[in-house]
């Protein structure tokens, strides 16, 4: 009887060890994108680069986090935000922050963000409201988030997080894999993710040539929107939107044109 008990105990111990080992080896890779909505390089990266993870299986091995703040600056009052591309960008940054909050599921909020950034890339950003219809998502949660001021609070949180990055970001898109910035080699993020993953990788990793940049912090000119110290001033709140989005189109048109 004692022999049986010892055998069972040994089996359970081996099982737990193996289970623990497989758990560790299958840990997802942290992938973070710090960006701003009207930077063309960010839009292109989201539309032509990052979106591919949903089709090539990479989404199954990454923990993707989007942070829509970019090169914006928080005012000395800790309440106002100045965006690199004007109030229209602040509006869209807040809109996308609200989308991430309202729809925590990655597939859901990325679909909405992809739609907006696709319009930005095509120069059709004034049609942003069409993304609700295209994605089949309800506009009410976004309108409520924006009107209540929650969106601004989310943006301030994103701003403080961006400001606290070590090393500090120099431009956007700023891509980080397992807490290591990729600098100018951000477009090659798939290679870094595949190399960092310890589990059974998707086939795209077998197709990827593992030639990481010898010096990602090199002086090569980045395909990015450079960070520059903006003069912080009190900026009016972005134009309000209603739960039905009836007047938002006209207000957004004014914001974008400024």
C-alpha positions as CSV (number, residue, x, y, z in Angstrom):
1,X,0.0,0.0,0.0
2,X,2.8,2.3,0.9
3,X,4.5,1.6,-2.4
4,X,1.3,2.5,-4.3
5,X,1.0,5.7,-2.4
6,X,4.6,6.6,-3.1
7,X,4.0,5.8,-6.8
8,X,0.9,8.0,-6.9
9,X,2.6,10.8,-5.2
10,X,5.6,10.6,-7.6
11,X,3.2,10.6,-10.5
12,X,1.3,13.7,-9.2
13,X,4.6,15.5,-8.5
14,X,5.9,14.8,-12.0
15,X,2.6,15.9,-13.5
16,X,2.6,19.2,-11.6
17,X,6.2,19.8,-12.6
18,X,5.5,19.1,-16.2
19,X,2.3,21.3,-16.1
20,X,4.3,24.1,-14.5
21,X,7.0,23.8,-17.1
22,X,4.5,24.0,-20.0
23,X,2.8,26.9,-18.4
24,X,6.0,28.9,-18.2
25,X,7.1,28.0,-21.7
26,X,3.8,29.1,-23.1
27,X,3.8,32.5,-21.4
28,X,2.7,35.2,-23.8
29,X,5.1,37.8,-25.1
30,X,4.3,41.4,-23.9
31,X,3.8,43.7,-26.9
32,X,3.0,47.4,-26.4
33,X,2.4,50.1,-28.9
34,X,2.6,53.8,-27.8
35,X,1.1,55.9,-30.6
36,X,-1.0,58.9,-31.5
37,X,-3.9,58.8,-33.9
38,X,-3.0,61.3,-36.5
39,X,0.7,60.4,-37.0
40,X,0.8,58.8,-40.5
41,X,3.5,56.4,-39.4
42,X,1.4,55.2,-36.6
43,X,-1.6,54.7,-38.8
44,X,0.4,52.9,-41.4
45,X,1.9,50.6,-38.8
46,X,-1.4,49.7,-37.3
47,X,-3.1,49.1,-40.7
48,X,-0.3,47.5,-42.6
49,X,1.8,45.9,-39.9
50,X,0.2,45.3,-36.5
51,X,-3.1,44.1,-37.9
52,X,-1.4,41.1,-39.5
53,X,-1.2,39.4,-36.1
54,X,-4.9,38.6,-36.3
55,X,-4.4,36.7,-39.5
56,X,-1.0,34.9,-39.0
57,X,-1.6,33.5,-35.5
58,X,0.7,35.8,-33.7
59,X,-2.2,37.2,-31.7
60,X,-2.3,33.8,-29.8
61,X,1.2,34.3,-28.3
62,X,1.2,38.0,-27.5
63,X,-0.4,40.2,-24.9
64,X,-1.0,43.3,-27.0
65,X,-1.5,46.7,-25.3
66,X,-2.4,49.9,-27.1
67,X,-1.6,53.3,-25.6
68,X,-3.1,56.2,-27.6
69,X,-1.3,59.2,-26.3
70,X,2.0,59.5,-28.2
71,X,3.9,62.8,-28.2
72,X,1.1,64.7,-26.5
73,X,1.9,66.8,-23.4
74,X,0.0,67.2,-20.1
75,X,-0.3,70.8,-19.0
76,X,1.1,72.2,-15.7
77,X,-2.4,72.0,-14.3
78,X,-2.4,68.2,-14.8
79,X,-5.7,68.5,-16.5
80,X,-5.2,69.8,-20.0
81,X,-3.5,68.0,-22.9
82,X,-1.8,69.4,-26.0
83,X,-1.5,67.0,-28.9
84,X,1.2,67.1,-31.6
85,X,-1.3,67.3,-34.4
86,X,-3.9,69.6,-32.7
87,X,-7.3,69.2,-31.0
88,X,-8.5,66.8,-33.6
89,X,-5.8,64.3,-32.5
90,X,-6.7,64.8,-28.9
91,X,-10.3,64.0,-29.8
92,X,-9.4,60.8,-31.6
93,X,-6.9,59.8,-29.0
94,X,-9.6,60.1,-26.4
95,X,-12.1,58.2,-28.6
96,X,-9.7,55.3,-29.0
97,X,-8.9,55.3,-25.3
98,X,-12.7,55.1,-24.6
99,X,-12.9,52.2,-27.1
100,X,-10.2,50.2,-25.2
101,X,-12.1,50.9,-22.0
102,X,-15.6,50.2,-23.2
103,X,-14.6,47.0,-25.1
104,X,-11.8,45.3,-23.2
105,X,-11.7,42.4,-25.7
106,X,-8.7,42.9,-27.9
107,X,-10.5,41.8,-31.1
108,X,-13.3,44.2,-30.5
109,X,-11.4,47.4,-29.7
110,X,-8.7,46.7,-32.2
111,X,-11.4,46.4,-35.0
112,X,-12.7,49.9,-34.1
113,X,-9.2,51.4,-33.8
114,X,-8.1,49.8,-37.1
115,X,-11.2,51.3,-38.8
116,X,-10.3,54.8,-37.6
117,X,-6.6,54.5,-38.5
118,X,-7.5,53.1,-41.9
119,X,-9.5,56.3,-42.5
120,X,-6.6,58.4,-41.3
121,X,-4.2,56.6,-43.7
122,X,-6.7,57.3,-46.5
123,X,-7.2,60.9,-45.6
124,X,-10.8,60.3,-44.8
125,X,-10.7,60.9,-41.0
126,X,-13.8,63.1,-41.1
127,X,-15.8,59.9,-41.7
128,X,-14.7,58.4,-38.4
129,X,-18.4,57.9,-37.3
130,X,-18.8,55.3,-40.1
131,X,-16.7,53.0,-38.0
132,X,-19.6,52.2,-35.7
133,X,-21.6,50.9,-38.6
134,X,-18.7,49.1,-40.2
135,X,-17.8,47.3,-37.0
136,X,-21.4,46.8,-35.8
137,X,-20.5,48.4,-32.5
138,X,-22.8,50.7,-30.4
139,X,-21.7,54.3,-30.2
140,X,-23.4,54.8,-26.8
141,X,-20.6,53.5,-24.6
142,X,-18.1,55.7,-26.4
143,X,-20.3,58.8,-26.2
144,X,-20.9,58.2,-22.5
145,X,-17.2,57.7,-21.8
146,X,-16.4,60.9,-23.7
147,X,-19.1,63.1,-22.3
148,X,-18.6,62.0,-18.7
149,X,-15.0,63.1,-18.7
150,X,-13.8,59.5,-18.3
151,X,-12.0,59.6,-21.6
152,X,-9.9,62.6,-20.4
153,X,-9.0,60.7,-17.2
154,X,-8.0,57.7,-19.3
155,X,-5.8,59.9,-21.5
156,X,-4.2,61.5,-18.5
157,X,-3.4,58.0,-17.2
158,X,-1.9,57.1,-20.6
159,X,0.1,60.3,-20.6
160,X,1.6,59.6,-17.2
161,X,2.4,56.0,-18.2
162,X,4.0,57.3,-21.5
163,X,6.0,59.9,-19.5
164,X,7.3,57.2,-17.2
165,X,8.7,55.0,-19.9
166,X,12.4,53.9,-19.3
167,X,14.1,54.6,-21.5
168,X,11.9,57.5,-22.5
169,X,10.2,57.3,-25.9
170,X,11.8,59.4,-28.6
171,X,9.1,59.1,-31.3
172,X,6.0,57.2,-32.3
173,X,5.2,54.5,-33.1
174,X,7.1,53.3,-30.1
175,X,7.0,49.5,-29.9
176,X,8.1,47.5,-26.9
177,X,8.5,43.8,-26.7
178,X,9.0,42.3,-23.2
179,X,9.9,45.7,-21.9
180,X,12.5,46.3,-24.5
181,X,11.9,49.1,-27.1
182,X,12.6,48.2,-30.7
183,X,13.5,51.8,-31.7
184,X,13.7,52.2,-35.4
185,X,13.3,48.5,-36.1
186,X,9.6,48.5,-34.9
187,X,8.3,47.2,-38.2
188,X,10.3,44.0,-37.6
189,X,8.3,43.4,-34.4
190,X,7.3,39.9,-35.5
191,X,10.9,38.7,-35.4
192,X,11.4,40.0,-31.9
193,X,8.1,38.4,-30.7
194,X,9.0,35.0,-32.2
195,X,12.4,35.1,-30.7
196,X,11.1,35.9,-27.3
197,X,8.4,33.2,-27.3
198,X,9.3,29.9,-25.6
199,X,6.3,27.8,-26.5
200,X,5.2,26.2,-29.7
201,X,5.2,29.2,-32.1
202,X,2.8,29.8,-35.0
203,X,3.9,29.0,-38.5
204,X,4.7,32.7,-39.2
205,X,7.7,32.4,-36.9
206,X,9.1,29.6,-39.0
207,X,8.7,31.9,-42.0
208,X,10.4,34.8,-40.3
209,X,14.1,35.4,-40.9
210,X,15.7,36.0,-37.6
211,X,17.9,38.9,-38.5
212,X,17.5,41.4,-35.7
213,X,19.0,44.9,-36.1
214,X,22.5,44.9,-34.9
215,X,21.9,48.2,-33.2
216,X,18.3,49.2,-33.0
217,X,19.3,52.5,-31.4
218,X,21.4,53.5,-34.5
219,X,21.3,57.0,-36.0
220,X,19.2,55.9,-38.9
221,X,16.3,58.3,-39.6
222,X,13.1,56.7,-38.0
223,X,9.9,56.4,-40.0
224,X,8.1,58.1,-37.2
225,X,6.7,61.3,-35.7
226,X,9.5,62.7,-33.6
227,X,8.9,63.9,-30.1
228,X,9.4,67.5,-29.5
229,X,8.8,69.7,-26.5
230,X,5.5,71.5,-27.1
231,X,4.6,74.7,-25.3
232,X,2.0,73.7,-22.8
233,X,-1.0,75.9,-22.8
234,X,-4.6,75.6,-21.8
235,X,-6.4,73.9,-24.7
236,X,-10.2,73.8,-24.9
237,X,-11.8,70.4,-24.4
238,X,-12.3,68.6,-27.7
239,X,-15.8,69.0,-29.2
240,X,-18.6,67.1,-27.4
241,X,-20.4,64.2,-29.0
242,X,-23.9,63.0,-28.3
243,X,-25.1,59.5,-27.6
244,X,-26.6,59.4,-31.1
245,X,-23.5,61.1,-32.6
246,X,-25.9,63.3,-34.5
247,X,-23.9,66.5,-34.3
248,X,-20.5,64.9,-33.8
249,X,-19.7,64.9,-37.5
250,X,-19.9,68.7,-37.8
251,X,-18.0,69.2,-34.6
252,X,-15.3,66.8,-35.5
253,X,-14.9,68.5,-38.9
254,X,-14.2,71.8,-37.1
255,X,-11.7,70.1,-34.8
256,X,-9.8,68.4,-37.5
257,X,-9.6,71.5,-39.6
258,X,-8.0,73.6,-36.9
